[in-house]
Amino acid sequence: MKLYLPIIATVLFNMVAHSFMKVSSMRNSLMPHFFIGITFFALSVFFYRTSLKIIPLNKAFIILNGSSYILIGFISTYLFHEQFSLKLFLGYLLVLAGLMVSIL
């Protein structure tokens, strides 16, 4: 599990960064949400770089993008009340299945 801590941090910082960008897009001002989002993106990149020292690129890329896709999808539904459909849910299941196959 310790091996995956940097990539988990990458995914979480990425998720927070996207959330702040969404809030920033809903307001007329860039301050402060946009810059907080940029900061979290920078943290995400730092931890991603650290992850690549431990995890092969092809595996890290799948973990980052697949996990982010699923988590940001749920965040967008619950925090921002964006539409959630059966089609989207099935897409999440397919991504999750792909993650499981590629990680194990």
Secondary structure, 3 states (H helix, E strand, C coil): CHHHHHHHHHHHHHHHHHHHHHHHHCCCCCCCHHHHHHHHHHHHHHHHHHHHHHCCHHHHHHHHHHHHHHHHHHHHHHCCCCCCCHHHHHHHHHHHHHHHHHHC
